[in-house]
Amino acid sequence: MRHAEPVGVDQQKRYLGQLDPDLSPVGIRQAEKLRQAFSLVPIEAVFTSDLMRAVHTALLTAENHHCQPARVREFREISLGEWEGRTFQEIQAQHHEEYERRGQDIAYYRTPGGESFADVQKRVIPAFTAVVEKMKGDLLIVAHASVNRVILCHLMQRPLRELFSIPQDYAKVNVIRENMGTCHVVAVNMDSDSLRSRADRRDSDNR
């Protein structure tokens, strides 16, 4: 799942990257709703990015499961280097050529001092695979939009240039099922109400 809303979200879209704000009041409420939605899911283990917005989301969401979230540095958001903290409009105006180059080569372009999405996938997929192979039962991974998108592209066999066609909103959940060593994407970008309904049906089926 993607972390809940962090502090500093406003009408001007910004490149947040690996800056480390905590959750906003709205984000805390989102995570609390997720805690309720996950109440019927028997979570065995929780893994999270080590950035505070993800850690706080993980702690609140898994509070009733007595799982201490394991922090995985490889699940950090993409590093955007010199662009972090700056608005999209500012970068487009002051660094128009670089902004255009990134749009033309979204998978492989590196922002100055930062990473490409291909770089992110190279560090994320081995960490994701290790978690899935190591643990059994229902797992929760709390990460970021870019991290989730590169995982989903990998599992759905979609090229990285299509990653922004996969919605990843704050506090939304992706459901991935593992069967005999193969992971399949079951649902993408589910809200807490949809997740709760799904968990209710699953619980009813298991009675």
N, C-alpha and C positions, 0 to 999 in steps of 0.2 A: 504494500500500500504506500501511497504518498503521504508524507507528513501533513499535519494540519497547518492552518494559516500562520505564518510567522509575523512578528512585529515588523512594521515598516512597509506593508503592502498599501499602495495608494493608487490613484488614478494614472500616475505615470509609471509605465512598466519599466522595471529595472532588471539589470543583470545581477542576480544575487550570488550565484556560484557558490564558493566555499566560505563566504562571509557567514558569521555564526550567530544570528539573532535567535532569541527564544520565541515561544509561541505568543501570539496576540491573545487578548481575551476571547475573540471569536474562535481562534484556534483551539484554545482550551475547551470551549464548549463543544467544538467538533470532535475532539478526542474523547470527551466524556460520552458523547453519543455513540462513538465507536466502541467504547467499553461496554455499553449496554448491548450493542449489536453482537459483540463477540462473546456474550455471556453464555451462549449455548454451544459455542465452538470449543472443543477440548484441546486448547493450545498446549503443546508439549514443550515448545521452546520459542524464544523471541530473539531475533537478530535485528540490529539497527545500525544505520550510519552513525558515526561518532559526532556528527554535528548536532547542536543542542535542539534544534527544531524537530529533528527526528527522534532523538533520545527522549525528549519530554513526551512526544506523541506515543512512543512505545511504552513508557512507564505508565501513562494514564490508561492507555488502551488495554494493557495486559495486567492491570492492577489486581483483578479478581482471580487471576490464574497463578499467582505466586511464582511467576517466571521473572528472573532477573535478566533483563535484556543484555545480550552479548554485543558489544560494540565492534563493528567491523569497519576499519578505515577504508577498505576498498569500496564500500557502499556510499562513500561521500559523493555529493553532487559534482558535476563537471567543474573543473577549475577554469575560470574565464580571465585569469590574469589581470591585466590592466583595465579590463572592462568592468570588473566587479564593483557594484555600488552605483554605477552610472546608468542613466536612463537610455532606453532604446533611441529616443529622439536625439539625445546628446551625441551618441555614437554615430548615428546616421548623418548628423550635421557636421561633426568635427572630423570623422574618420570615414568619409563616404566610400572611398575605394575599398577599404577593409571590410566595411559592412556589406557591400555588394559582393565581394569575393566570398564571404562566408555564406551568403544566400545562394550563390551559384555552386558551392561545394560544401554543403552543410555537413556531410559525413566526415570529411578529412581536413577541413580548414581549422587551423589553430589560432585562437585569438592571441595577441602578443602576451607572452608569458603564461599562456594557458594550455588547455587540452583541446583536442578534437573529440567528436563523438566516437570515432574509431578508437582513440586512446582510452576513452571511458569503457568501451565494450571490452577491450583487452584486459583491463584490470577487474572488471565486474563479473564477467562470465565465469572465470575460474573460481572466484569466491562464491558465487551463487551455486555452482556445481558442487563445490566442496560441502556447502551447508546441506544441500539436498541429499547428497550421498551419505553424509555422516549421521543425519538425524532421521528418526522415524516418527510417524504420526503427523498431526497438523502443526505446521510451522507458520510463524508470522515474521515477515521481513518488512521493516519500515525504512523506506529510503526516499528518493527524490525523483522528480519527473524524468530527468535524463537517464538516471540509473534504471528506473522501471522501463522506460522506453527501449533502451538497448537490450534489456533482458527479453522483453516481449518481441522485439524484432528478431532476435536470435531464435526464440522458440517457435515463432510463427513463420520463420524462414522468409522474412521480408527484408529488403535492402535498407541500410541505414538512412538513405536519402528520404525514406518515407516515414521516419520516426515521428515527425510532427503531425502526421495524420492519425496517430494514436492518442486519444485524449487521456490526460493525467491531471485531474483537478485535485485541489487540496482535500485531504482526508477521504480519498476515494480508494477503492479496493479492487485488486485484480485477483481472480481465482485461478490457480494453476494446479492441475492434478497430475501426480506422478503415478505411472503404471509400468511396472517391469522395466524400470530404468529410463523411461521416456516421459518427458513433461509435456503436457498439453494445456493450452490456454483455454479455460472454460468461460471466463467472463472478464470484462475489462471496464474499469472506471465505475464500479458499483458504489452507490451511496450507502449510508449506514442503514437506511430503512429497507432498501432492497436486500442488503446483506442479512439483516435480521429476519426478513421473510424467508430467505433461502435457508438460514439456519433453523428456523421453526419447522420448515418442511422436512429438513434432514432429521431433526430430532424426532418428529412424528413418525417418519419412516423406520427409525431405529427402535421404536418401542415394541 
